[in-house]
Structure formats: C-alpha cells, structure tokens
C-alpha cells in the first residue's frame, strides 16, 4: 500500500536531503571526528555515571513503582541549584523533559498554531531547524553581528510578521562560536518584553547565572520574577557531562509550563524517570561545577591548539574568529570553496567535520565549516587538523 506522507514531513525530508550537515559514518572507520556535538571519552565521568545509575536501579528505589512519573528530589535539586538570591524558582516553574529537543517541541506546540510565524537566529543547529519546521510553523531568520542578534532587524520582523515566539541560543553552545554581549542580552529582553514576544532560550551549559569563567548570565536571569518573564529557559547537562544524561529542564511561567505538561502527557507521557533519578544521584555524588570548569578549560586549550596550527600553516584566505567559549571553531574558506565538497574530500583524507551552510536558515554560507574540539583526543585533534589542512590545500591547488 502506498501511504500518503504529510506535506510538512515531506518538505522536511526534502530539505534535509539538500542541507544535511552530517552523514552516516561506517563502523570501523579510522576517521578522526571534528564534527557533531559529542564529548570525547576522556571528558565523560563514566565511573560517576555508572554509580549514579546503580543507585537509580537499587531495589528499594521508587523507580520500581509503576506510579512513579517524576523524580521529585531532582526537581528540588534543580530549583535550588539554578536559583539565585534575586530569582527564586517555585514549584510549578520547572518541568522535566527527555531532552532539549523535546522541551523545545513542547514549547512550540504549546505557543503556536500551524502556519504561525516564529523567529530564530540566522544560524542554528540543523536538527533544531528541522524540528521547528516539522511542527508546521514558518521560521524566519534574524541576522546577527559581533554583539549578538540584530535588534534593528528583530524590531522590523516583529512589526511585519507578528511572530508568536523567538528561539535563541545566546550562550555557551552557540552554533557558530559566538556568544552575546551583556549589553545586547539586556536590550533584547527589553525589546521582547515591550512587544510581549515569548523567548525560548536554550542553554546547554547547565547554568543560569553565568556559572564559570565570567560567562554572561542567561536571559531568564535578567528578567526578575519568573512569572512576569517572557523567557522560557531550556537547559541540560548533556553537552558538559554525557549525552546519555539527556534529561532537560524547562523554567518559566507556571501557566505556560502547566500547558506544556498537558502536551507532554498527550504525546510522550513523561520524561524518563530512570534518567531523572540517575541525574539526581549524580548531582549528589559528583562535583558538576568542577566538570563544567574542566570541560571549558580543555576546550579552550584545544581551540588555542587548532588556531595555532592554522596560523602556522598560513592557508591563503582562510579566516576564523577565536570564540569566547564553547567547543566550536567556525572557519570561513576562500570564495568558491564549498564546505560540502570539502567535507567529502576531508573524509577521503580521514577527518570528518560539518559544512557550514546547513546551519543557516537563509542564504547559508557555502564556503564555511565548523569544527568540534570536544570529541577527538588532543593527539587525534592534531592529526585531524593536519588532514583537514591537507584537504584544503588540495582544493586550493585545483582552484
């Protein structure tokens, strides 16, 4: 039987074929991975995670109860950890989800109708962009500059398309290695508050108030009382501890989160209670803040390493900006050098990385690539960069 695929899913499939940033890698391949968002094995606290899941699976644990739908101790832990003297998180202002993607989908389903306009930064993760589009909304891009999202462009789009929400990622895990300035964050929140535009903020650094190395605080923490805030904040430890600990939290207005909980029950019942209990145990037995500092320090060291290698190589018309945090280096290649074509050449050389074009909503920059310094070990990173630069040289020689 031939089944009819919905138009929005078919459009997503076609768009994914055209803009896929990552392709399947064969098992046993000796590729060095500078692609994706994963953490390397040496950055993941395996022993602590094993102990945490062991505690979650203990015979006397409430996970054995069929009635268990949420880990209340984790709710309390996160409300305490993520609060500040100026901003308390009350019961009902925090919701748990399977992962950040589910949390974002819950927010979009709750706040929009099919065909509504929503806004997003010009550059975002391709899978996030696909998730937004598959929910039947029209996603428009807001350009950015060195300080963050363009407020002039944003004001114009608010006036012209009456968006129902804006999705942003201003911090640690920024897609193109840029973080917003404090001045831009404050002005952005003021503008959205003035126009009553809901903000869906994603931050996978696991902090709200700056956390470490003087990072700027989240948008939510700049808005005072959570009940009056336009921000729905999505966070997770998956990018700084381990992907297996994918449990995400959503912080925001009680009314909105109550509606999101209804959507969650209708579509997926609830987040994994086992994962919640494991995260609760991990927060009890493991120094998460030390892990945050460790990952940041190692990524900073590795970013310096690869930029030093690029500088010494002196490839003509290859430019980059040293990011002020995170794990990604965004590289602009000479005009005419296509990131997708370079990706294929890189895999022949034995190195994988992401072409830049799929990260853009409109007019993607085909002559860009993104490198992830958190997956490969330092020795692999050096070898991977040699292979990466060899692939570029081969392209330039043919140009």
N, C-alpha and C positions, 0 to 999 in steps of 0.2 A: 504494500500500500504506500502511496506517495502522501506524505504528511505535509501540510502547509506550515511553513515556518513564519512566525510573525514578522512584520516588516521591520520593527525596531531591532529584532535579533539578527535578521538577515543583513541589515545595514551595519550592525556591529561586527558581524563576521567579515563582510567585505572590507570594512575599514581596517580591521585587524590584519587582514592579509596584506594590505597595502603598506601598513605602517609598523608591522611587528618589529620591536626592538630586540627581542631575544628569540633565538631559535633553539630547538632541541639539541642537546649535546650527547653524543654517543657515549655509552658506558665504556670505561676503559681508556678513554681518550687521554692523551697527555697534555691537553690544553691547559694553559695557565689562565685562571679566571680573574679578569679585571672587570667583569660585567655584573649585572644584577645588584642585589642589596644585601647579600648574605654576609654573615660574620665567619671568619676563619675559625678552625677548631681550637687554635691556641687562645682565642678570645672568649670561648664559651666555658663557663664554670660547670663542667659535666658532673663532678662529684657532688656539688651542692644541689644540682638539679635532680640527680638520682636520689639523694637523701630526701629532697622535698616530695618527690612522687612516692617514695616509700612511705613517708608519713601520711600522705593523702590516701594511700591504699591500705593503711593499717586496719585490722579487723574491727576495731571499736570506733572507726571514723564514721561520721554521719553520711558519707558518700554512699554507704550501703543502703541507706533509706531511700525507697522509691519516691518519698515525698520531698526529698531534698532538691530544690530548684535553684538555689543560690547559696553562696558561701558568705554568710553574714559577717564573720570575722574579717574577711578580705574587704568588704565594704567599709568597715570601721577603720581598718589599717589605712586604706587609701584616702579616706576622708581626713584622717589625721595627718598623713604624710604630705598630702597635696594642699592642705590648708595653710594659711598664714595668719599673722596677728590681725591683718586688715580684712581678710576674706575667709570666713568660715564656710564649710561645706556641710549642709544639713542633710539628714535622711531624706531621701526622695530626690536629691540633687545629683545623685551619682547612679549610673546604670552600667552594668557589665555586659559585654558582647563577646562573641567568639574571637573577633579580630577587628582591626581598624576598618577593613573593607565593609564588614557587616555593620559596624557602627555608622559609617558614612551612608550606607544604603538605607538604614533605618531613619536617619535624619532627612534624607531626600524624599523617601516615601511619605514621611510624616508632614513635611512642609510644602510639598509641591503636588501639582496635578500634571497629567500627561500634557505635553505641549508647552508647559511653562518655561520661561527663560530663567536660567541661573548663570552666575558668573564664576569664573575660575581664573587663577593666574595664567599668564600666557604659556608658561612652562609647568608641566605637572607629569606625574608618573603615568605612562601609557595605560596601565591596567586600571588606574583610578579614572582616567578619562573614559575608558570603555565602560566601566561600571556606571558612571553618570549617564552616559548616552543610552545604555540599555534600560534605564529607568524611564525613558520616554521624554526626557527634558531636552531643551535646546541650550547647549552650553556655549557661552560666548567668552572670548578671551579678553583679559585685561592686561595690557603691556606693563612692563616693569622697568626700573632703571637701577642705578647703583644703590639707592636707598631702600628699594622695595617696590611694592606695587604703585603704579602711577595714579595719583589721586585725581588728576585732571581728567584722565581717560575714564576712571571709575565714575566720577560725577556725571560725565556725559552719558555713559551707559545706563546709569540709574535713571536718568531722565528719559532716555529714548526707549528702553525695553522693559522698564518696571520689573526688575528681577525679583524672584522670590527668596533667593539666598545667594551668598557668595562663599565659595570654598577656597581656603588659603592654607599654605604651609610655610609660615614665616621664619621657622627656626632651624634647629639642628640638622634635620634631614632634608633641607631644601634641595629640590631636584637638581638644580644647576649650580649648587655650591655657593649660593648667596643667601645671606640672612638679612632680614630687615633691620634698619636702624631703629633706635628707641623713638626718635622724633617721628618717623614715618608710622610706627605702630600706633602711637597716641593719636596722630592725625587721622589715621584710617578708622580707628574705633570711633572717634568723634563724628566723622562723616557718616558712617553706617548707623550710628545711634540717631543722628539727626534725621536720617531718611527711613528709620525703622527697618533697616535691612538686616536680616539674620546672618550671622557669620558662623560658618562651620570651620573651625580651626583644627588642623591635625598637627600633632607634635609627638614624635616617637622618641624623644629624649628622656621621657619619664619624669619630667619636672614641670612645674607651673611658674615658679618664681625666679627663674634664672639658673638655679641649681649649681653650676660649676663653671669655673673659668670666666666668671663675669658675664655669662650669656644673658641676653636681654630676656625679660620675663615674658610669659605668654600674653596673648591678647586678653584672655579671660581675666588674668590677674590685674589688668589695668582698668577694669570696669566697675570696681566696687562691689556692691551687693549682687550676688549671682542672680537673684530673682528679677532684678532690673536690667541685667546684662543682655545684649543682643548676641552674645557668643555662646555657641555650643562647642565645647572643647573635647577633642578626642585624643586619648593618649594610650601608650602601651610601652612595655619594656622589651618587645620582641626584637627591636633593632639594636639593643645595647646589652641584652643578656643572652637570649637564644630565640630563634624563630619558633621553637616548639612551645615556648611560653607566649602564645599569641593573644591571650586574654587582653581585651581592650576595655577602657573605661570611657564613659561619656559624662561630662559635668555640665549642668545647665539648669535652666528654669524648670521647676517641678512640673508645671503643666505640660511643657513640651516633652520632658522625659517620661511622664506618665503615658502620653500618647505613643511615644516610641516603644515603650514596653508592651503596649497592646499590639502594635505591629509586629514586634519580636515574637510574641506568643503565637500570633497567627501564622507566621512564616517559618519559625525555627524553634518554637518552644522557649528555650533559654540558652544562654551560653553554657559551655561545658563546665559542670560543677567540679569534675575531677581537676581540670586545669586551674580553676579558681582556687581550689584547696591546695594544689601544689604551689601556686604563686603565693598564697598566704603563708605556707610553711617556709618558702624560700625567703620571704621578707623577714621572717622571724629568725632564721639561722644564718643568713648571708648578708654581707655588707654591700647593698646595692649601690650606695653612693660611691664606694671605692671602685666598684665595677664601672660605673659611669666615668669616673676620672681616668681609670686605666684605659678604657676603650678610646676616650678622647685623646689621651696622651700618645697612644700607639698610632692612631690615625693621623694625628698632627705630625709625628715623626716620619711616617710613611709618605705623607703629602710632600714634606720637605725633600725626602729622598727622590721621589719621581720628578719633582720640578727641578732639582739639581741635575738629574740625569738629562732632562730635556734641555736645560740651559747649556750644559757641556756639549751636547750633540749639535746644537745650533741649527736645527732644521729651518730652512727659509720659510717665512710667512706662517709659521705655526705659533699660535699665541694661546695664552691661558691667563686666568686670574687666580691667585692663591686665595682659597676660601678662608673665611674666618671661623671655621668649624665644620664638623661633619666628616664624611668619608669619601666624598666625590671630588674629582677634578674634571672640570669642563674644559675641553680643548677645541679651539677653532682652527680648522685646517685651511690651507690655501684654497682660494676660489676655484671651483671646478673639481675638487677632490671630494667625492661623495662618501659619506660615512657608512652607508650600507655596503658599497663596493669595498671600502677599506676593511669593513668587518669580515667579509669573505676572505680577503687577502690575509688578514690577521690570523684567521683560523687555519689557513694553509701554513702559516709560519709557526702556529702553535700557541696563539694567545686569543682570548675572547674578550670583547668589550662591547659596549652599547653604542649604536649610532644615535646621533642627537635628534634627528628630525622627528621621530615618534613622540618626543617629549613636548612638542609644541602643538597647541590647539589649531593654530592657523599659520600658514607661511613658515613652516618649520625650516630651520637652518640645515640644509643637507650636508654642509661642509663642517659638521661638528660631531664630536664623540664624547662619551662620558666614561671615566674610569672609576672603579670602586677599589679603594685601597684596603678594605677590611677583610676580603675573602682570602687572598693568597698570603702565604708567609712572606717575611721580608726577603728571603733568598729567592723565592718564586717571583716576587714582585720585581726584583732587579732583572731576572731573566725575562720575565714577561715584558718589561719595558724595552729591553734590547730587541725582542721580537716585534713589538709594536713599532719601534722606530725603524726597524728594517723594512716593515711593510710600507711605512710612509715613504721611505727613500725609494723603494721600488716603484711606487706610484709616481713620485716626482720625476724619476728618471724617464718614465714613459710619457710624461706630460709635454 
